[in-house]
Amino acid sequence: MIKAIITGHSSGLGAALAQTLLARGIPVLGLSRRANTDLSASRLTQHAIDLSAAGALESWLAGPCLADFVKDADTALLINNAGQLQPVAPCGVQALACIATAIQLNLTAPLLLANAFVARTAGCRERRIVHISSGAARNPYAGWSVYGATKAGLDQHARAVAQERIPGLRIASLAPGVVDTPMQGEVRASDPADFPQHARFAALKQDGQLTPPAEAARRLVEHLLGERFGEWVDGDLRSLPAA
Ligand SMILES: NC(=O)c1ccc[n+]([C@@H]2O[C@H](COP(=O)([O-])OP(=O)(O)OC[C@H]3O[C@@H](n4cnc5c(N)ncnc54)[C@H](OP(=O)(O)O)[C@@H]3O)[C@@H](O)[C@H]2O)c1
């Protein structure tokens, strides 16, 4: 049996990923602060957790939930999707607490989860981890220095873990493209003085160029479940083969 753990399943891309996996009959364990009330499948387990709160994830990982969820899985999937864009501001005027929260949520939590996931899935024939990265990991965007740094950290984590040749483990850190989610609304709501590329992202929405979450989720799930997953340890989902 295939089983999937997804962070940030309550909104945007994560909600679409959860829906896509559940529609394929794959049980999902979702970790977000909010429950996803649109997903009513019996195969969905939800745990409310603030992944940016220091110690919260460590306490959860010390409990039995993760091991219990994967114990009957033949193939286990971990999708590190939860993330935040803030702080959107130049270095020097970023809110201190926001820097710390972004690093905890976007980088520390995925690395803690990956470590626990590898430890608890030793009995699985296959285990696959995907970090949801961003083009901002590879291209510098003024105003997004913290966000870009955290996503670049995910990319490098995946590259190093891939080198470890852990039995049954495949890992990748993939940028999903520009997806029409609440986070893109946040991009457009940001102050152009803080984010000089504001007009470009606003135009993408206006011109209908954003990828619908369901489409990005379909591509990601097909690639994640495909034979070739792990061949491209970092990359852009739009340029990868589906299977
Ligand atoms: N949209 C894009 O164009 C785009 C492009 C490149 C990369 N990405 C990446 O794709 C991923 C999903 O983004 P999205 O666009 O779908 O954003 P979104 O709609 O804002 O969703 C973010 C998800 O992360 C969860 N989350 C946020 N803070 C959290 C916290 N403190 N603890 C636990 N969960 C938390 C949210 O759940 P709760 O609020 O319920 O906690 C929500 O489910 C992110 O990693 C983002 O960086 C998005």
The ligand as an SDF file (V2000), in Angstrom:
LIG
                    3D

 48 52  0  0  0  0  0  0  0  0999 V2000
    2.1450   29.3580   -5.4880 N   0  0  0  0  0  0  0  0  0  0  0  0
    3.2860   29.4370   -6.1790 C   0  0  0  0  0  0  0  0  0  0  0  0
    3.3460   30.0490   -7.2650 O   0  0  0  0  0  0  0  0  0  0  0  0
    4.5170   28.7680   -5.6670 C   0  0  0  0  0  0  0  0  0  0  0  0
    5.6760   28.8580   -6.4480 C   0  0  0  0  0  0  0  0  0  0  0  0
    6.8290   28.2270   -6.0050 C   0  0  0  0  0  0  0  0  0  0  0  0
    6.8040   27.5120   -4.8250 C   0  0  0  0  0  0  0  0  0  0  0  0
    5.6780   27.4490   -4.0780 N   0  0  0  0  0  0  0  0  0  0  0  0
    5.7160   26.6750   -2.8410 C   0  0  0  0  0  0  0  0  0  0  0  0
    4.6170   25.7780   -2.8200 O   0  0  0  0  0  0  0  0  0  0  0  0
    4.2710   25.4770   -1.4730 C   0  0  0  0  0  0  0  0  0  0  0  0
    2.7660   25.6530   -1.2840 C   0  0  0  0  0  0  0  0  0  0  0  0
    2.4770   27.0220   -1.4670 O   0  0  0  0  0  0  0  0  0  0  0  0
    1.0350   27.5800   -1.8750 P   0  0  0  0  0  0  0  0  0  0  0  0
    1.2490   28.4920   -2.9930 O   0  0  0  0  0  0  0  0  0  0  0  0
    0.0640   26.4610   -1.9850 O   0  0  0  0  0  0  0  0  0  0  0  0
    0.7570   28.4790   -0.5850 O   0  0  0  0  0  0  0  0  0  0  0  0
   -0.5260   28.6530    0.3390 P   0  0  0  0  0  0  0  0  0  0  0  0
   -1.7690   28.5780   -0.4370 O   0  0  0  0  0  0  0  0  0  0  0  0
   -0.2330   29.8910    1.1220 O   0  0  0  0  0  0  0  0  0  0  0  0
   -0.4930   27.3880    1.3000 O   0  0  0  0  0  0  0  0  0  0  0  0
    0.4950   27.2530    2.2650 C   0  0  0  0  0  0  0  0  0  0  0  0
    0.2180   26.0050    3.0850 C   0  0  0  0  0  0  0  0  0  0  0  0
    1.2480   25.9420    4.0890 O   0  0  0  0  0  0  0  0  0  0  0  0
    0.6300   25.7930    5.3570 C   0  0  0  0  0  0  0  0  0  0  0  0
    1.3410   26.5150    6.3880 N   0  0  0  0  0  0  0  0  0  0  0  0
    1.6920   27.8330    6.3750 C   0  0  0  0  0  0  0  0  0  0  0  0
    2.2170   28.1830    7.5600 N   0  0  0  0  0  0  0  0  0  0  0  0
    2.2010   27.0530    8.3340 C   0  0  0  0  0  0  0  0  0  0  0  0
    2.5850   26.7740    9.6630 C   0  0  0  0  0  0  0  0  0  0  0  0
    3.1200   27.7300   10.4360 N   0  0  0  0  0  0  0  0  0  0  0  0
    2.4300   25.5150   10.1350 N   0  0  0  0  0  0  0  0  0  0  0  0
    1.8690   24.5560    9.3500 C   0  0  0  0  0  0  0  0  0  0  0  0
    1.4790   24.7580    8.0800 N   0  0  0  0  0  0  0  0  0  0  0  0
    1.6430   25.9960    7.5930 C   0  0  0  0  0  0  0  0  0  0  0  0
   -0.7570   26.4130    5.2060 C   0  0  0  0  0  0  0  0  0  0  0  0
   -1.6450   25.8080    6.1480 O   0  0  0  0  0  0  0  0  0  0  0  0
   -2.2130   26.5270    7.4660 P   0  0  0  0  0  0  0  0  0  0  0  0
   -2.3410   27.9890    7.1400 O   0  0  0  0  0  0  0  0  0  0  0  0
   -3.5010   25.8230    7.6960 O   0  0  0  0  0  0  0  0  0  0  0  0
   -1.2190   26.2450    8.5270 O   0  0  0  0  0  0  0  0  0  0  0  0
   -1.1320   26.0360    3.8000 C   0  0  0  0  0  0  0  0  0  0  0  0
   -1.7540   24.7810    3.7640 O   0  0  0  0  0  0  0  0  0  0  0  0
    5.1060   26.4190   -0.5980 C   0  0  0  0  0  0  0  0  0  0  0  0
    6.2190   25.7370   -0.1090 O   0  0  0  0  0  0  0  0  0  0  0  0
    5.5470   27.4980   -1.5730 C   0  0  0  0  0  0  0  0  0  0  0  0
    6.7520   28.1100   -1.1760 O   0  0  0  0  0  0  0  0  0  0  0  0
    4.5280   28.0600   -4.4790 C   0  0  0  0  0  0  0  0  0  0  0  0
  1  2  1  0
  2  3  2  0
  2  4  1  0
  4  5  1  0
  4 48  2  0
  5  6  2  0
  6  7  1  0
  7  8  2  0
  8  9  1  0
  8 48  1  0
  9 10  1  0
  9 46  1  0
 10 11  1  0
 11 12  1  0
 11 44  1  0
 12 13  1  0
 13 14  1  0
 14 15  2  0
 14 16  1  0
 14 17  1  0
 17 18  1  0
 18 19  2  0
 18 20  1  0
 18 21  1  0
 21 22  1  0
 22 23  1  0
 23 24  1  0
 23 42  1  0
 24 25  1  0
 25 26  1  0
 25 36  1  0
 26 27  1  0
 26 35  1  0
 27 28  2  0
 28 29  1  0
 29 30  1  0
 29 35  2  0
 30 31  1  0
 30 32  2  0
 32 33  1  0
 33 34  2  0
 34 35  1  0
 36 37  1  0
 36 42  1  0
 37 38  1  0
 38 39  2  0
 38 40  1  0
 38 41  1  0
 42 43  1  0
 44 45  1  0
 44 46  1  0
 46 47  1  0
M  CHG  2   8   1  16  -1
M  END
$$$$
